[in-house]
Amino acid sequence: MIKWLLFLRVEAMELEIENAVAWSEAIFGRCDLGDKRLTGRLVKIGSQLSKSQGVSLSKSCEGKSALIEGSYRFIRNERISAKQIAEGGYTATALLARTIPVLLAIEDSTSLAYKHEVSKELGYTSNNANTKTQGYIVHSTMLMDAQNEKTIGLIAQERWCRDKASYGKHNLRNKTQYKDKESYKWEKNTHFMENCLGKKIKDVISVCDREADVYKYIQYKLEHKQRFIVRGKHNRKLANTSLKLLEDLSDLKPIGSYVIEIAQKISGKNVL
């Protein structure tokens, strides 16, 4: 239940919505749930949540008992999976992206912590031994139009619970295969994008933070001629020179700069 509800909430928060019903139909109307009535209910729930962002599912039903009952019957239906709902949303995003010249694939991870009884079945969300909150780790990739800064939608999202048995055992990292590590999430979402976008992947620039400074991930992007921006974390040794990354950068002269406005900052502007 939590997994598919999470997908609905993220999509609803990020897209500019003028007509909630039309938006939900466009995003979730293609979901193949094996029954058109279930797809119709999903569209209805998506519409409810988009009109009442930040509230619980029951509150989004505005006190209508039949709507509440139908919504909870839907999320308790074991025939419905988060994967089915997510794939419908990714398909809608890919269709919207077809005519956009340059796409930014902005990636980041977050954690969803819960306090109610069911959280005891979930994994730890923090590496801090004093803060053993429990919940999901979520890694999302959001497509944006690079020219007009418009959000298009989610194109990939991975959700998982950490294994409690491995909590705090850092010595296991070197023994763990790359595809079994959390750091594989960057490349895994790239594979999601490749499957959804096909040849359109050539117009995508992945934008990642310091956590994505993973050698195998960068190697994959380079080998497949995919564009990316990763904020450097490691002072790596460079090929064809005795210098390391930070030393080489310090010797380079700036070739230009520009000012961007950042709405959340008090100063309002940054020079890059």
Secondary structure, 3 states (H helix, E strand, C coil): CHHHHHHHHHHHHHCCCCCHHHHHHHHHCCCCCCCHHHHHHHHHHHHHHHHCCCCCHHHHCCCCHHHHHHHHHHHCCCCCCHHHHHHHHHHHHHHHHCCCCCEEEEEEEEEEEECCHHHHHCEECCCCCCCCCEEEEEEEEEEEECCCCCEEEEEEEEEECCCHHHCCCHHHHHHCCHHHCHHHHHHHHHHHHHHHHHHHHHHEEEEECHHHCCHHHHHHHHHCCCEEEECCCCCCECCCCCCEHHHHHHCCCCCCCCEEECCCCCCCEEEC
